[in-house]
Amino acid sequence: MAEPLTTSTFIEHLAELRKRLILIFTINIIGAFICYQYIDKLITFLLYLNPGMELIYISPAELFMVYIQLAIICSFVICFPVTATQIWGFVSRGLYKKEKFYGLISLTAGVFFFILGAAFAYFTALPITLQFFMRITIEDITPMISIQSYISFCTSLLGCFGLAFELPVVVFLLSELEILKPEFLNRTHGVLILIIFILAALLTPPDVLTQVILAVPMTILLELSRGICWYIDRKKRKRKADRS
């Protein structure tokens, strides 16, 4: 059960938060240094998506900054279990037992769906998109793609797909809080599909192919989310009926 927050406990919580943030920052910095030692393999991991693409860098520091950027991103991903554990350890102290249960489920499912979305982007969306772009060539124009733009394109797309795949987790939380009802999802089904395509256009680079590749799995996830919302609502209705 959550304890009432007094001035002394508030200061203690701030001190604990400070310690946890310092630990998270330190672990991620150490992880970035370790990732930097294997930066060649990490770069190869992304270059494998389109082996025939020739990349350049157009400023003296560009390649070095790409290395730093990629090392930080990889460190954040690798150290995320530590980061999530520290954040959860701080937040969970103020939650009730039931809230802790649903919070832990949401955190676990959120990590799973993010990895699923990033994996879908890496193995499906990115190769198709890159090959599509490389086929759009003109004889008198030679493509000269910088390493910075290529890495930024790949990492942003991986992140966008990972976030987009969080839809079932968001619906689960809203349904458990009784904010979202299946009647609403059924009534606004067509509008939600339109919103999905609009979000796909905003989250992805300005090309129709990538937008469709993101919108299709999001539409499937919407149907899964409708099923989740219906199941939770049915379970809650049955529970209330048993009590009455």
Backbone bond lengths (Angstrom), bond angles and torsions (degrees), N, CA, C in turn:
res aa  C-N    CA-C-N  psi(-1)  N-CA   C-N-CA  omega(-1)  CA-C   N-CA-C  phi
1 M - - - 1.467 - - 1.515 109.47 -
2 A 1.331 117.62 138.83 1.450 121.29 -177.39 1.514 110.74 -70.66
3 E 1.349 116.93 140.43 1.447 122.40 179.90 1.521 109.83 -92.48
4 P 1.380 117.11 147.54 1.464 119.19 176.79 1.517 110.62 -63.61
5 L 1.323 116.58 142.91 1.459 121.88 -174.43 1.528 109.77 -91.92
6 T 1.340 117.52 114.70 1.456 123.13 175.75 1.516 108.67 -102.52
7 T 1.352 115.86 177.56 1.462 119.92 -178.75 1.519 111.35 -62.97
8 S 1.345 115.77 -42.05 1.471 119.66 -178.72 1.521 111.42 -66.72
9 T 1.335 116.10 -44.12 1.474 118.10 179.39 1.517 111.03 -67.64
10 F 1.339 117.66 -32.68 1.467 121.17 177.75 1.529 110.59 -62.05
11 I 1.331 116.54 -43.34 1.472 120.94 178.29 1.519 110.07 -65.86
12 E 1.334 116.22 -39.73 1.470 119.82 177.59 1.521 110.92 -62.66
13 H 1.327 116.54 -40.79 1.469 120.50 178.29 1.520 111.11 -63.96
14 L 1.325 117.45 -40.52 1.464 120.70 177.84 1.528 110.95 -63.72
15 A 1.333 116.29 -40.05 1.467 120.09 178.69 1.527 110.67 -65.45
16 E 1.341 115.22 -40.81 1.466 119.02 178.23 1.518 110.92 -65.68
17 L 1.354 116.23 -41.82 1.461 120.37 178.68 1.518 110.66 -61.27
18 R 1.320 116.81 -40.89 1.462 121.36 179.24 1.537 110.46 -61.38
19 K 1.319 116.43 -44.87 1.472 120.20 179.86 1.521 111.05 -62.72
20 R 1.320 115.74 -42.76 1.471 119.36 -178.69 1.531 111.35 -67.42
21 L 1.333 117.58 -39.79 1.468 120.81 178.61 1.525 110.96 -65.78
22 I 1.338 116.34 -39.31 1.468 119.75 177.18 1.517 110.45 -63.14
23 L 1.339 116.03 -42.04 1.466 120.03 178.66 1.523 110.86 -63.34
24 I 1.350 116.90 -44.61 1.465 120.83 178.98 1.525 110.70 -60.58
25 F 1.332 116.55 -45.77 1.463 121.13 -179.70 1.525 110.67 -62.37
26 T 1.330 116.74 -44.23 1.464 120.70 -178.12 1.521 111.40 -64.36
27 I 1.341 116.55 -45.40 1.466 120.88 -179.60 1.527 110.64 -62.52
28 N 1.329 116.89 -41.05 1.468 119.91 -179.11 1.527 111.78 -69.23
29 I 1.339 117.03 -35.85 1.460 119.55 177.51 1.528 110.32 -67.20
30 I 1.333 116.29 -43.32 1.474 119.91 176.88 1.520 109.96 -61.43
31 G 1.342 116.00 -42.08 1.464 120.04 178.33 1.516 112.09 -62.26
32 A 1.348 116.66 -37.63 1.466 120.31 179.03 1.526 110.83 -65.32
33 F 1.330 117.35 -40.90 1.468 120.45 177.29 1.526 110.80 -63.06
34 I 1.336 116.87 -40.73 1.469 120.47 179.11 1.529 110.11 -66.53
35 C 1.332 116.63 -44.48 1.469 120.45 179.49 1.528 111.00 -61.86
36 Y 1.324 116.25 -35.05 1.468 119.81 -179.15 1.534 111.20 -63.26
37 Q 1.335 116.32 -28.94 1.460 119.76 178.88 1.531 111.91 -68.46
38 Y 1.330 115.77 -21.00 1.472 120.40 -179.34 1.529 110.33 -116.17
39 I 1.331 116.34 28.48 1.457 120.17 -173.31 1.525 112.46 -64.42
40 D 1.330 117.62 -31.90 1.470 120.27 179.06 1.522 111.04 -61.87
41 K 1.333 116.11 -41.36 1.470 119.80 179.10 1.519 110.95 -70.06
42 L 1.327 116.79 -35.42 1.466 120.45 178.98 1.528 110.83 -67.26
43 I 1.322 116.10 -41.02 1.466 120.01 176.78 1.526 110.19 -62.95
44 T 1.330 116.50 -43.49 1.468 121.58 178.76 1.523 110.98 -59.61
45 F 1.339 115.91 -36.07 1.460 121.87 179.29 1.528 111.27 -57.83
46 L 1.327 116.81 -36.14 1.471 120.92 178.19 1.526 112.15 -86.91
47 L 1.323 116.43 -34.73 1.468 119.24 178.71 1.525 111.56 -66.12
48 Y 1.330 116.60 -24.22 1.465 121.64 -179.97 1.526 111.65 -62.89
49 L 1.332 116.16 -21.28 1.465 120.19 -178.93 1.525 112.12 -64.02
50 N 1.321 116.77 -31.17 1.465 120.80 178.95 1.523 108.63 -147.36
51 P 1.341 116.96 82.99 1.474 120.89 -173.35 1.518 114.34 -59.04
52 G 1.321 118.86 -28.62 1.462 120.46 -175.64 1.515 114.77 -82.29
53 M 1.318 117.29 -2.95 1.463 119.82 -176.30 1.525 110.68 -81.95
54 E 1.344 116.22 129.07 1.459 121.34 176.96 1.523 109.41 -98.25
55 L 1.322 116.34 124.82 1.459 121.83 -176.16 1.522 110.73 -110.19
56 I 1.315 115.57 153.15 1.464 121.69 178.27 1.526 108.79 -132.39
57 Y 1.330 116.42 168.34 1.459 119.44 166.83 1.525 107.57 -129.03
58 I 1.348 114.22 139.86 1.461 119.87 -166.76 1.525 113.62 -110.13
59 S 1.309 116.83 5.69 1.467 120.27 173.93 1.523 108.15 -142.01
60 P 1.328 118.76 153.20 1.472 121.01 -175.63 1.526 113.87 -56.65
61 A 1.332 116.80 -37.41 1.465 120.00 -174.61 1.524 113.21 -94.80
62 E 1.331 118.46 -0.94 1.461 120.44 -172.52 1.522 112.50 -61.99
63 L 1.321 117.18 -47.95 1.461 120.20 -177.56 1.528 110.98 -63.59
64 F 1.331 116.41 -40.74 1.470 120.36 178.56 1.528 110.48 -63.06
65 M 1.335 117.34 -42.90 1.462 120.58 -179.87 1.523 111.61 -66.35
66 V 1.327 116.71 -33.22 1.462 120.25 175.41 1.522 109.96 -65.17
67 Y 1.323 116.46 -41.68 1.465 120.51 176.70 1.525 110.77 -58.53
68 I 1.328 116.45 -46.00 1.467 121.06 179.80 1.528 110.34 -62.64
69 Q 1.315 115.91 -47.00 1.468 121.13 -179.22 1.523 111.17 -58.44
70 L 1.335 116.00 -47.79 1.458 120.22 -177.79 1.524 111.43 -67.54
71 A 1.334 117.10 -36.90 1.463 120.65 178.79 1.528 110.74 -64.41
72 I 1.332 116.94 -40.43 1.469 120.87 179.37 1.526 110.84 -67.06
73 I 1.331 116.53 -43.19 1.468 120.00 179.68 1.525 110.79 -62.87
74 C 1.322 116.60 -46.45 1.467 120.67 179.73 1.524 111.20 -64.33
75 S 1.321 116.39 -37.94 1.464 120.28 177.85 1.529 110.49 -63.77
76 F 1.325 116.77 -41.97 1.466 120.70 178.72 1.526 110.67 -60.44
77 V 1.339 116.70 -42.19 1.462 121.03 -179.28 1.528 110.80 -68.08
78 I 1.336 116.60 -47.15 1.465 120.90 -177.19 1.528 111.17 -66.68
79 C 1.332 116.33 -39.13 1.473 120.87 -177.29 1.521 112.61 -87.18
80 F 1.337 117.95 3.49 1.459 119.52 -177.02 1.530 113.02 -59.63
81 P 1.347 119.90 -38.56 1.479 118.28 176.43 1.520 112.97 -55.85
82 V 1.340 117.12 -40.51 1.462 120.29 177.69 1.522 110.45 -67.35
83 T 1.335 116.01 -44.55 1.470 120.47 178.76 1.522 111.39 -60.13
84 A 1.339 116.32 -46.63 1.462 120.57 -179.33 1.524 111.34 -64.76
85 T 1.339 116.59 -39.03 1.468 120.37 179.19 1.516 111.31 -63.09
86 Q 1.327 116.49 -42.65 1.466 120.50 179.95 1.533 111.31 -67.08
87 I 1.304 116.89 -43.44 1.469 120.43 178.94 1.524 110.36 -64.78
88 W 1.335 115.57 -43.99 1.464 119.92 179.58 1.528 111.17 -64.84
89 G 1.326 116.94 -39.20 1.457 120.28 178.40 1.514 112.32 -61.27
90 F 1.323 116.60 -33.28 1.466 120.53 178.79 1.522 111.80 -79.18
91 V 1.341 116.62 -45.89 1.465 120.71 -175.30 1.524 111.47 -71.53
92 S 1.327 117.55 -38.57 1.465 121.38 -172.54 1.522 113.21 -64.31
93 R 1.327 117.57 -22.89 1.461 120.38 -179.46 1.522 112.35 -65.23
94 G 1.323 116.92 -24.17 1.463 120.66 179.83 1.514 113.78 -100.03
95 L 1.337 117.37 11.59 1.460 120.68 -177.27 1.520 111.06 -108.52
96 Y 1.329 115.60 153.04 1.450 121.22 172.35 1.530 109.16 -76.11
97 K 1.323 114.84 167.73 1.467 119.92 -176.02 1.527 111.67 -58.99
98 K 1.339 116.49 -43.45 1.466 120.38 -179.31 1.523 110.48 -66.26
99 E 1.333 116.17 -39.79 1.464 120.90 179.54 1.526 110.97 -65.63
100 K 1.340 116.49 -37.05 1.468 120.26 176.72 1.523 111.17 -63.02
101 F 1.337 115.35 -40.32 1.461 120.46 -179.01 1.526 111.24 -62.10
102 Y 1.336 115.47 -50.92 1.458 119.72 -179.11 1.533 111.45 -69.11
103 G 1.315 116.82 -33.99 1.459 120.07 177.03 1.517 111.94 -64.58
104 L 1.328 116.15 -41.32 1.468 120.44 179.51 1.522 111.30 -67.54
105 I 1.340 116.42 -39.63 1.462 120.28 176.76 1.530 110.39 -62.80
106 S 1.327 115.93 -44.34 1.463 120.61 -179.02 1.519 111.41 -64.19
107 L 1.343 116.93 -40.59 1.457 120.51 179.45 1.523 111.06 -64.37
108 T 1.336 115.95 -45.32 1.470 120.28 179.64 1.526 111.08 -64.20
109 A 1.339 115.72 -45.90 1.468 119.52 179.81 1.520 110.90 -66.26
110 G 1.345 116.72 -35.38 1.459 120.36 179.15 1.516 112.06 -62.42
111 V 1.342 116.43 -42.55 1.466 120.83 177.52 1.525 110.22 -64.05
112 F 1.338 116.20 -43.13 1.466 120.81 -179.21 1.528 111.22 -61.15
113 F 1.340 116.94 -48.39 1.464 120.45 -176.84 1.527 111.66 -70.51
114 F 1.334 116.84 -32.29 1.466 118.40 176.49 1.527 110.24 -65.23
115 I 1.338 116.74 -45.34 1.468 120.78 177.64 1.524 110.16 -62.00
116 L 1.338 116.42 -40.54 1.464 120.85 178.79 1.529 110.89 -61.51
117 G 1.333 116.27 -43.58 1.459 119.86 179.19 1.517 112.66 -66.24
118 A 1.341 116.50 -43.08 1.462 120.36 178.36 1.527 110.98 -65.00
119 A 1.333 116.70 -38.92 1.469 120.27 178.41 1.525 110.93 -66.06
120 F 1.336 116.66 -39.78 1.466 120.00 176.90 1.523 110.46 -61.80
121 A 1.338 115.67 -41.19 1.467 119.63 179.10 1.524 110.93 -65.20
122 Y 1.332 116.97 -43.03 1.465 120.61 -175.48 1.526 111.56 -68.45
123 F 1.318 116.87 -44.36 1.468 119.87 -173.54 1.529 113.77 -89.44
124 T 1.328 117.59 -18.50 1.466 120.10 -175.60 1.523 112.64 -123.54
125 A 1.328 116.50 -62.29 1.465 120.26 -171.02 1.522 112.76 -66.59
126 L 1.321 117.75 -49.32 1.467 120.58 -176.90 1.522 112.87 -63.74
127 P 1.342 120.01 -49.06 1.483 118.12 178.79 1.523 112.98 -58.66
128 I 1.341 117.16 -43.15 1.468 120.10 -179.56 1.523 110.65 -64.41
129 T 1.334 116.20 -44.15 1.463 120.52 -178.04 1.524 111.51 -65.36
130 L 1.321 117.02 -45.34 1.464 120.75 -178.72 1.529 111.44 -65.01
131 Q 1.335 116.42 -42.35 1.458 119.25 178.47 1.523 111.27 -65.21
132 F 1.331 116.30 -36.39 1.463 120.58 178.16 1.530 110.61 -63.02
133 F 1.334 116.37 -44.72 1.456 120.31 -179.72 1.527 111.81 -66.30
134 M 1.327 116.51 -38.16 1.463 119.61 -177.63 1.525 112.36 -71.66
135 R 1.337 116.46 -20.94 1.474 119.01 177.32 1.527 111.63 -79.87
136 I 1.328 115.80 -18.99 1.472 119.03 178.37 1.525 108.20 -84.97
137 T 1.291 116.01 84.76 1.463 120.91 -178.34 1.526 110.07 -127.20
138 I 1.303 114.86 154.44 1.464 122.38 175.81 1.524 107.64 -118.90
139 E 1.300 116.54 140.87 1.462 120.85 -172.74 1.520 112.41 -57.51
140 D 1.309 117.80 -38.76 1.461 121.01 -175.90 1.526 113.66 -87.92
141 I 1.339 117.32 -0.06 1.471 121.36 -178.72 1.521 109.40 -119.57
142 T 1.312 116.44 123.10 1.461 121.63 178.74 1.530 109.31 -97.76
143 P 1.329 118.26 123.89 1.466 119.81 178.89 1.532 110.99 -67.70
144 M 1.308 116.89 126.64 1.465 122.55 176.71 1.524 107.55 -127.91
145 I 1.311 115.93 91.72 1.463 122.61 -174.33 1.523 108.69 -97.02
146 S 1.319 115.92 129.03 1.464 119.40 -179.76 1.522 110.21 -80.20
147 I 1.313 115.49 152.37 1.457 121.30 -179.88 1.527 110.45 -63.14
148 Q 1.342 116.69 -33.19 1.465 120.81 179.36 1.526 111.36 -63.91
149 S 1.322 116.86 -47.76 1.467 120.30 -178.61 1.525 110.51 -67.50
150 Y 1.327 117.63 -36.34 1.463 120.96 -179.27 1.527 111.24 -66.56
151 I 1.336 116.91 -49.01 1.469 120.92 -178.94 1.527 110.01 -65.40
152 S 1.333 117.07 -40.93 1.462 120.15 178.61 1.525 111.34 -63.23
153 F 1.320 116.24 -40.43 1.466 120.78 178.19 1.525 110.35 -62.21
154 C 1.326 117.01 -46.99 1.469 121.04 -177.57 1.526 111.77 -65.88
155 T 1.328 117.25 -48.34 1.460 120.31 -176.87 1.530 111.93 -67.47
156 S 1.331 116.65 -37.80 1.470 119.17 179.14 1.523 110.81 -66.78
157 L 1.331 116.42 -37.76 1.463 119.58 179.41 1.527 110.70 -69.49
158 L 1.323 116.99 -39.86 1.466 120.50 176.20 1.528 110.62 -60.48
159 G 1.330 116.38 -43.82 1.458 120.59 179.58 1.519 112.34 -66.50
160 C 1.328 116.88 -41.20 1.467 120.97 -179.42 1.524 111.56 -63.18
161 F 1.312 116.31 -44.10 1.465 119.69 179.00 1.524 110.46 -66.71
162 G 1.334 117.10 -39.48 1.456 120.08 178.06 1.518 111.72 -60.90
163 L 1.334 117.26 -44.34 1.465 121.26 179.06 1.526 111.51 -68.51
164 A 1.324 117.11 -39.26 1.466 120.20 -179.03 1.521 111.66 -63.39
165 F 1.324 116.93 -31.97 1.457 120.95 -178.52 1.536 112.31 -77.50
166 E 1.340 117.16 0.57 1.466 120.86 177.54 1.537 111.77 -81.81
167 L 1.311 118.40 -0.31 1.458 122.05 -176.34 1.532 113.26 -53.62
168 P 1.350 120.31 -48.40 1.476 119.12 179.28 1.528 112.95 -60.87
169 V 1.324 117.73 -33.90 1.465 121.03 179.76 1.522 110.25 -67.16
170 V 1.337 116.46 -42.74 1.471 120.80 179.17 1.525 109.90 -63.63
171 V 1.335 116.42 -43.24 1.467 120.33 179.49 1.522 110.28 -64.73
172 F 1.312 117.69 -38.66 1.469 121.54 178.15 1.526 111.05 -59.78
173 L 1.324 116.75 -47.47 1.463 120.97 -179.72 1.529 111.48 -63.76
174 L 1.328 116.46 -46.91 1.460 120.12 -179.45 1.524 111.85 -64.52
175 S 1.329 116.69 -33.62 1.463 120.50 178.48 1.518 111.08 -71.05
176 E 1.323 116.57 -40.78 1.461 120.22 178.68 1.527 111.32 -65.46
177 L 1.336 116.78 -32.95 1.463 121.43 177.85 1.527 112.00 -82.56
178 E 1.356 115.90 0.49 1.460 122.94 179.42 1.532 111.98 61.49
179 I 1.326 115.32 27.85 1.467 120.53 174.54 1.527 110.50 -86.76
180 L 1.332 115.40 -33.97 1.461 121.40 -177.25 1.521 109.66 -111.60
181 K 1.323 116.03 133.48 1.458 122.25 -179.71 1.533 109.71 -119.61
182 P 1.358 116.86 149.56 1.474 119.14 179.81 1.525 112.26 -62.77
183 E 1.343 117.32 -29.09 1.464 119.68 178.44 1.531 110.80 -60.88
184 F 1.324 116.10 -38.78 1.464 120.27 179.38 1.529 110.69 -65.67
185 L 1.338 117.06 -43.97 1.467 120.71 179.88 1.519 111.27 -64.66
186 N 1.337 116.70 -37.42 1.464 119.75 178.89 1.524 111.24 -69.70
187 R 1.330 116.26 -38.61 1.469 120.77 -177.16 1.526 111.95 -70.93
188 T 1.322 115.96 -33.96 1.476 120.63 -175.31 1.533 111.99 -107.99
189 H 1.330 116.89 23.01 1.467 120.50 -174.62 1.528 112.14 -57.59
190 G 1.326 116.51 -47.87 1.468 120.00 -179.37 1.515 112.67 -64.74
191 V 1.334 116.13 -40.01 1.465 120.27 179.01 1.525 110.36 -65.49
192 L 1.330 117.21 -38.92 1.459 121.09 -179.17 1.530 111.40 -64.85
193 I 1.328 116.29 -37.64 1.471 119.52 177.11 1.524 110.06 -64.65
194 L 1.334 116.49 -40.15 1.468 120.19 176.85 1.531 110.12 -63.20
195 I 1.335 117.17 -41.91 1.466 121.40 178.20 1.523 110.69 -62.68
196 I 1.333 117.12 -37.56 1.465 121.39 178.50 1.525 110.28 -60.04
197 F 1.332 117.08 -45.23 1.461 120.02 179.90 1.528 111.12 -67.37
198 I 1.334 116.99 -34.55 1.465 120.12 177.20 1.540 109.76 -66.98
199 L 1.339 116.47 -45.04 1.468 120.40 178.06 1.521 111.55 -63.27
200 A 1.333 116.53 -38.53 1.462 120.14 177.56 1.522 110.78 -61.73
201 A 1.342 115.80 -36.78 1.465 119.59 178.10 1.528 111.32 -69.59
202 L 1.338 116.99 -33.12 1.461 120.34 -179.26 1.523 112.60 -79.33
203 L 1.342 116.82 -34.27 1.461 120.58 -174.62 1.519 113.21 -82.40
204 T 1.307 117.03 -26.25 1.460 120.58 -174.49 1.522 110.68 -104.13
205 P 1.343 117.09 166.29 1.465 120.42 174.21 1.523 110.39 -58.83
206 P 1.340 117.42 159.37 1.469 121.00 -173.47 1.523 113.57 -75.45
207 D 1.326 116.45 66.12 1.456 119.74 173.12 1.524 107.78 -140.88
208 V 1.327 116.12 143.19 1.459 122.25 -173.54 1.518 111.31 -65.60
209 L 1.337 117.36 -37.69 1.462 120.76 -175.92 1.525 111.38 -59.37
210 T 1.328 117.70 -50.72 1.461 120.98 -179.22 1.517 111.25 -64.19
211 Q 1.319 116.77 -37.07 1.462 120.34 178.83 1.524 111.51 -63.17
212 V 1.328 116.82 -41.70 1.459 120.47 178.72 1.528 110.60 -68.02
213 I 1.340 116.57 -40.95 1.460 120.61 -179.97 1.525 111.13 -61.37
214 L 1.339 117.12 -33.71 1.465 120.73 177.14 1.523 111.12 -80.82
215 A 1.320 117.93 -38.79 1.466 121.35 -174.70 1.526 112.31 -68.20
216 V 1.328 117.31 -35.26 1.471 120.25 -177.65 1.533 111.66 -64.04
217 P 1.347 119.94 -53.10 1.466 118.01 177.15 1.528 113.27 -64.84
218 M 1.340 117.62 -30.74 1.466 119.23 176.61 1.525 111.10 -66.05
219 T 1.329 117.09 -35.13 1.464 120.52 175.99 1.523 110.59 -65.53
220 I 1.328 116.27 -40.37 1.473 120.46 176.12 1.523 110.38 -63.65
221 L 1.336 116.43 -41.38 1.460 120.69 178.04 1.524 111.37 -65.95
222 L 1.330 116.67 -31.70 1.458 119.73 175.95 1.519 110.69 -62.81
223 E 1.338 116.20 -42.51 1.469 119.35 178.18 1.529 110.39 -65.07
224 L 1.336 116.87 -38.89 1.468 120.32 175.59 1.521 110.55 -63.09
225 S 1.326 116.82 -40.21 1.459 121.64 179.72 1.527 111.14 -65.49
226 R 1.320 116.99 -37.16 1.467 120.24 176.28 1.523 110.52 -62.16
227 G 1.326 115.82 -40.00 1.464 119.76 177.30 1.524 111.77 -65.30
228 I 1.335 116.66 -40.44 1.464 120.92 178.30 1.520 110.45 -63.20
229 C 1.337 116.49 -45.98 1.461 121.52 -179.61 1.526 110.54 -62.23
230 W 1.335 116.43 -43.54 1.471 120.34 178.76 1.523 111.24 -61.81
231 Y 1.320 117.11 -43.21 1.467 120.81 -178.27 1.529 111.36 -65.12
232 I 1.327 116.87 -44.45 1.466 120.28 -179.43 1.521 110.55 -65.17
233 D 1.340 116.61 -42.83 1.460 120.39 179.62 1.529 110.86 -63.86
234 R 1.325 116.80 -40.44 1.474 121.14 178.06 1.521 110.69 -63.54
235 K 1.327 115.86 -41.33 1.465 120.06 179.89 1.531 110.98 -65.39
236 K 1.326 117.11 -40.15 1.460 120.71 179.71 1.531 111.22 -69.15
237 R 1.322 117.25 -39.48 1.462 120.41 177.66 1.523 110.85 -63.34
238 K 1.319 116.59 -41.75 1.458 120.96 179.91 1.516 110.93 -65.50
239 R 1.336 116.50 -38.82 1.455 121.26 178.97 1.523 110.90 -64.39
240 K 1.348 116.61 -42.07 1.464 119.83 178.86 1.517 111.40 -67.92
241 A 1.348 116.33 -35.57 1.464 119.63 178.98 1.524 111.40 -67.29
242 D 1.328 117.10 -36.42 1.462 120.92 178.55 1.533 111.53 -67.72
243 R 1.334 116.49 -32.37 1.461 119.51 -179.71 1.526 112.62 -75.12
244 S 1.342 116.33 -29.09 1.469 120.04 -177.12 1.535 112.02 -87.47
